[in-house]
Amino acid sequence: MAKLSLQGLGKQFAQSSILNDINLEIASGEFIVLVGPSGCGKSTLLRILAGLEEADQGQVILDGRSINRLPPRERNMALVFQDYALYPHKTVYDNLAFGLSIRGTPEPEIKLKVHAAADMLQIKELLQRKPAALSGGQRQRVAIGRALVREAQLFLFDEPLSNLDAKLRTEMRMEIKRLHQRLAKTMIYVTHDQVEAMTLADRIAVINHGRIEQLGTPADIYQSPATTFVAGFMGAPPMNLLQLPLQWSSNRATAFIAGQSVPAHHLKSDVDQEITLGIRPEHLNLNNPDPASRLSLKASVELVEPLGAETIVTLSLGEHAANLKPHTVQARLPGNPPLLPGQKLEISVAYDHLHWFDSASGIRIPTVPGNSAA
């Protein structure tokens, strides 16, 4: 069992606040991903959990007991680093066995655990090699294997795949997911890669400037981002975010994009005279099968990026309306549509796929499904 509770954690370096009032409940066996841009505080949070940094405020509670004062060796956590941290002069076997050896584990038990981990990670044939003779993916497997042999309560991963190429990252991501399914251990994984976060996590904590902006399942985070930061960070390409003027009449709001009116009657009158509209690239289409439930916009093609199964198209909205500031959006279209730069076309999006945010605070404004245009 490894139930973890983070209560009001804070950390400062010099005069800078790195973490601010972090509160997070992690269930036993859960896979939590901490995601955010470089410098947001996610790695510092992981180091506090491991005991490598000390929190200035708050408590780390593991299975009902505060571990703030416990040294790293007594926390029963295994940490996998970004740079592997292998001993270059030792063989793979000795790297895997090192932690057990210094704890006085009997040699027959060490051999059993090392071979079990090597089998699980498919590195048994590498046990007599040294790190210099291994590929990046093999080194990362050894680093994970070193954590496995400890049979820790909790596994901590600090951007373990960031040094690998794209193909290896995909392969190792699958290995880590399989590992979690097999072990059913509590795992906390730090990354700035939103694809890793979406594919690995049971729940994602999106961190910005030392605070958790949103905590939820990958589907929650993607489909209902709580703020414009989360909306713009999660997704590839990210959500299109457009700042639009609002016009009020009889307590009913209408937004305007490229000269086109967009009903926004769900908005309350305390919303300012500007609103931020969010549209996922995959929700923009080249046809409009149901005009009553979709918003249609004229556009001009700026850039076409074919990716095989899909194409990313950058579009300019607003050049058809005089004296209006053009908006740029990206659309993710299936296949390889015959589009050329400069081409004029019409795109559409379902009203139910529009996301609305307060421009001043960046906070999501709830909508009622099916009533966005009501």
N, C-alpha and C positions, 0 to 999 in steps of 0.2 A: 504494500500500500504506500502511495506517495501523494497525499493530498496537500496542496500548497496554497497558502493564503498570503497575499501581499497587501499590507495594510498601511496606507499613507506614506509610502516610501518617497524620500526626497534625497537629492544629492547635489552638492555644489562643489565646483572647482574654482578656486580663487573667488572672484566676485560673480561668476557665472553660474546660473541654476541649470543643471543638466537634467534632473528628474524632478517632477512636481506632483506630489500627491498621487502616486501610483497605487491604485486599488485593483486587485485582480484575484479571483478565486479559480483555482485550477483543480479539476477533479482527478482522482487517481486513474491512470491509464490514458489520460487525455493528451492529444497532440496540439500544443499551442504554438502558433507562429507570431513572433514579434516582427512587424514589418514597418519600414519607414525610411526616409532618406538618410544619407550619411550625416552623422552629427546629431541625430534626433534623440539619442540616449539609450537606444535599444541594447547595444553591447555593454554599456555601463550597467544596465539593469541585470543582464546575464551575469556579469562579474560579481555583482552584489549577491546574487543567488548562490554563486559558487564559493563565496567567501574571499574572493580576490580583491574586492573593494568593500569598504564599510559605508553603510547608509548613514546619512546625517539625521534623517528622521524616519520614523516608521518601524514596522516589524516584518520579518520574514517568518511565517509560521509553517512548519512542516509536520503534518500529522498531529496537529494540536500543540506543538511545542515550539517556542521561539528558538531560532538557531542563529540569531544575530551575533552572538559571542562565540559561536563554535568555529574553530579553524577549519580550513577546507578539507583536511584529511578526515575529519569527523562528521562530515555532512552526508556521506554516502551518495555523492553525485559524481557523474562522469562527464567531463567536458571535452568536446571535440573542437579543436581550434581550426581557424582558417588556414594556417600555414603548416598543418599536419603535426609539427613539433616532434618529429621522430629523431631518435639518436642515430646520427649518420654512421657511427662506427660499429653499431650493433646489427645483427641480422634481424629479419622480420620476426622470427621466433623470439629472440631476446627482447625486441621492442614490445611485443605482446605480453611477454612474461614479466617484464621489469617491475610493474606495480605490484604484482603478486609476490615476487621474490623479496622486495623490501618489507613486505608485511609478514614475512616468515611462512608463507604458504608452502606446504610440503611439495616436493618436486613431482610426485605422481599426480597430485591434484592440479598443479600448474600445467603439466603436459596435457591432461584431459581437457581443461578449460581452453587452452590455446588452440588445440586441434578442433574443438567444437566450434570456436569462433571462426577459425580459418575455413572450416567446412561451410559454415553459414554464409560467409562472405566470398567464397570461391577463390581463396588465396592460398590454399594448402600447398600448391606447387611452388610458392614463392618463399616459404618459411626460411630457407637458407640463404636467400639473397639479402643484400644491403639496400637501403633506401635509394642510393644513387643509381641502382640498376632497375628501378621501378618507374612506371609511367605515373602521371599525376593521379589518374583514377585509382591505380593500385596503391599509391601512397595514402590516398584518402580512405581506402578500404582498411588499410593497416591501422590508421588513426581511429577509425570507428571500432575495429576489432579490439584495440587496446582498451577502449571504453567498455566493450561488451564483457571482456573477461573479468571485470571487476564486479559484475552482477549488481550494479548500483540500483538504488531506488529510483533515481531520476537522471535522465540524460539531457545534457545541455549542448546545443550545437551553435557555434558562433560563425556564421557565414561559411560553412564548410565547403561549399562548391564554387566559391567566387574565383578561385584560381584555375578552374577547369575550362576547357573549350565547350562549345554549345552541345556537341554530341555527348561528351562525357557527363556534362551537367544533367542532361536528360536521363542517362543511364543510372547515375548515382542517385538522382531524385527518386527513381523507381525503387532502387535498392533500399533507401531509407524508409520509404513507405511500406515496403514488404517487411522490413525489420520491425517497424512499429506494430504491424498487424500480427506478426509472429510472437513478439515479446509481450505485447499489451502493457508496456511500461509508460510512465509519464515522461513526455518529451517536450522540451521548450527549444524552439528553433528560431534563430535570429537571421534575418535576411533583408536586403533592400530590393530583392527581386520579387515583384508581385506575382509572377507565374509560379515560383516556388511556393509562395504563401497560399495561393489558391488551390494548388494541386495537393499539398501536403496536409493542410491544417484541418483539425476538427473545428477549431475556432481561431480567428485572426484578431490580434490587437494591433490596430494601426496607430503608430506613435508619431507625433509631430511636436517639436519643441519641448520634449520631455513630458508630454501628456498623452494619455490614451484618448485619441479622437473618437474612435469607435471600436467596439468589441462585438464580434458576432461570427456566425458561420460564414464560409466563403460566399454562399448564396445571398445572405443578408447584406454583407459588405458590398457585393457587386450590384445587386438589384435595388437596394435602398441605402445608398451612401448617406451618412448623417451630415456631412459637410462638403463644401466645395473642394477642400483639400483631399478628402477621401475619394471623392468622385474623380478628381484629376489624377490621383496617384494610382488607383486600382483600375487596371484595364490597359490593353495594348492593341491599338492606340487608345489613349485615355478618352474619357468622356469629353465631348465638345461642350464648353461652358461659354455662354453668350450673355453679356450684360445688355438688357433691353429696357427701354423706357416704358412706363406704365401710364395708362390714362384711366381715371375713375369717372364713373357715371352711375348715379343712383346706387352707390356702394357696391358696384360691380366693376371688376378690373379687366382691362384688355391690354396685353403687351403687344409690342410692334417689333417685327423683325424684317428688315429689308423691305419696308413699306407694306408688309403683310400683317394683318391683325391676327393675334392669337388669343382666343378666349382664356381668361384666367379667373373665372368667377369663383373659384374655391378660395381665393386669397382674401384675407381680412383687411379691413381698412387701415390697420396700424402698419401695414407694409408700406415702405417708402415709395417714392416715385420712380424707383428703378428695381428691377428684379433680375436674377440670374437664371437662365434657362439651360438645362443640361440635356444632351441627347447622346446616347451611345452610338458609335459609328456603325455598328451592325444593325441598328434600327432605322437607318436611312435607306430608302429603296428608290429605284428608278421608275417604279410604276405606282399607280394609286388606285388599287382595286375597289376601295370603298371611300369615296370622297367625304362622306358624312362623318367618318370616324378618324380621318387623317388630315394632317396639316400638309399642304403642298407649297413648295417654294421653288422659285426660279433660281438657277445657279449656272455658273460658268466653271468649266474644268480648268484647274491650274496645274495639277500634277497627277500622273498615273503610275502606280507602283505595283506591277504584277508579281504575285507571290505563288503562282501555280494554282492551288485550289481556291484562292481568293485574290482580290485586288483591292489595294488601299488607294482611294481617290481623294485628293484634296480639292475642295470646291470653294468658290467665292460666291457669297450671297450678297445681294444688295447693289450690284453694279447696274441692275436694271432700273433702279430708282434714283432719280437725280438728287444730289446733295445729301445722300444718306451714307453713313459710314459702312463700308462693306464688312461683313463677317466672314471668317474663314472656318470651314468645318472639314472633318475627315469622315468619309463613308467607307465601310468595309463591305464590299460587294462580292458575291460568289462568282467563281470562275474568272474569265478574262473578258469582260465586256468590251465591245469595240468603241472605246472612248479616246479622244485626242485632246491635248491642251487647247484651250480656247473654245471648245465645243459648248454650246448652250443646251441646257436640258432642264428637266423638272424633277425634283426629288420630293419624297413624302415621308412622313413619320406618323405613326399612330399616336393619337392624343394620350392614350394610356401609357405610352413610353416616354412622355415628357417628364423631366425632373425639375422641380422648382426650388430655388434657394434664395434666402434673404441676402441681398448684395452686401449689406453692411456687416452682418455677423458671419455670413457664409453657412448658416445653419439651414438644414433642409426644411421645407415647408410641406407638411403632409397633404396628400391628395386622396380623394376617394376614387378607386378604380372605376373607370367608365364615366366619371363625371368631370374630367379635366376640361371638357369643352362645354359643359352644361351651363 
